[in-house]
Amino acid sequence: MDEEPVESRQKPPAHPPRRQKVHRLGMALFIAYVAMYAGFMGLVLVWPSALSWRPVAGVNLAILSGLGLIVAAIVLAVVFMLAGTTEDDHAV
C-alpha cells in the first residue's frame, strides 16, 4: 500500500481574510432571506385569511409579499455582488 504518512500530507491552503469576509456576508444575507421567507410561510400557515387583505391599489397581501420576496432576493444579490468584487476583479 502506497499511503503517505499523516505527517507528510499537506493541509489545504487557508482562505484569505477577504474571502472569509465575503463568505460570512453571503451566509448572513442567505439567513436574512430565509428569515423573510419563513415569515411569509408562517403567515400563510398561521393566518391565511390575512393574505386576502388589499392594502395597496386593490392588490392583495399575497401578491405584494411574493413580489417583495423577489425584490428582496434581487437586492440581496446585488449587495453580495458589490461587496464581493474589487478593482482587481475588473482588470483584464
C-alpha positions in Angstrom: 0.0 0.0 0.0 1.4 3.4 -1.0 -0.2 5.5 1.6 1.7 8.6 2.7 2.3 9.1 6.4 -0.1 11.6 8.1 2.7 14.0 8.8 3.7 14.4 5.1 0.2 15.2 3.9 -0.2 18.9 3.2 -3.1 20.9 4.7 -5.3 22.7 2.2 -4.5 26.4 2.0 -6.4 28.6 4.3 -8.9 31.1 2.7 -7.6 34.6 2.6 -9.3 37.0 5.0 -11.2 38.8 2.3 -12.7 35.6 1.0 -13.7 34.7 4.6 -15.5 38.1 4.9 -17.3 37.6 1.7 -18.3 34.1 2.7 -19.7 35.4 6.1 -21.6 38.2 4.3 -23.1 35.6 1.9 -24.2 33.4 4.7 -25.7 36.4 6.6 -27.6 37.5 3.5 -28.8 34.0 3.0 -30.0 33.7 6.6 -31.8 37.1 6.2 -33.6 35.9 3.2 -34.5 32.6 4.8 -35.9 34.5 7.7 -38.0 36.7 5.4 -39.3 33.6 3.5 -40.0 31.8 6.8 -42.0 34.8 8.0 -44.1 34.7 4.8 -44.6 31.0 5.1 -45.5 31.4 8.8 -48.2 34.0 7.8 -49.6 31.5 5.2 -49.7 28.8 7.8 -51.0 30.7 10.8 -53.2 33.4 9.3 -54.0 32.6 5.7 -57.0 35.0 5.7 -54.7 37.9 6.1 -53.3 37.3 2.6 -56.6 38.4 1.1 -56.3 41.9 2.6 -55.8 44.5 -0.1 -53.6 47.3 1.4 -52.4 49.0 -1.8 -54.3 49.7 -5.0 -56.5 46.7 -4.7 -53.6 44.2 -4.8 -53.8 41.6 -2.1 -51.1 40.9 0.5 -50.2 37.6 -1.0 -49.1 39.2 -4.3 -47.4 42.1 -2.5 -45.4 39.9 -0.2 -44.5 37.5 -3.0 -43.2 40.4 -5.1 -41.5 41.7 -2.0 -39.6 38.5 -1.6 -38.5 38.6 -5.3 -37.3 42.2 -5.0 -35.5 41.3 -1.7 -33.7 38.4 -3.3 -32.5 40.7 -6.1 -31.4 43.4 -3.7 -29.5 40.9 -1.6 -27.8 39.5 -4.7 -26.7 43.0 -5.8 -25.4 43.7 -2.3 -23.4 40.5 -2.3 -22.1 41.1 -5.8 -21.0 44.7 -5.0 -19.4 43.6 -1.7 -17.6 40.6 -3.3 -15.9 42.4 -6.1 -12.7 44.5 -6.1 -10.8 46.6 -8.5 -8.6 43.6 -9.2 -11.6 41.6 -10.3 -12.2 44.1 -13.1 -8.7 44.0 -14.5 -8.3 42.2 -17.8 
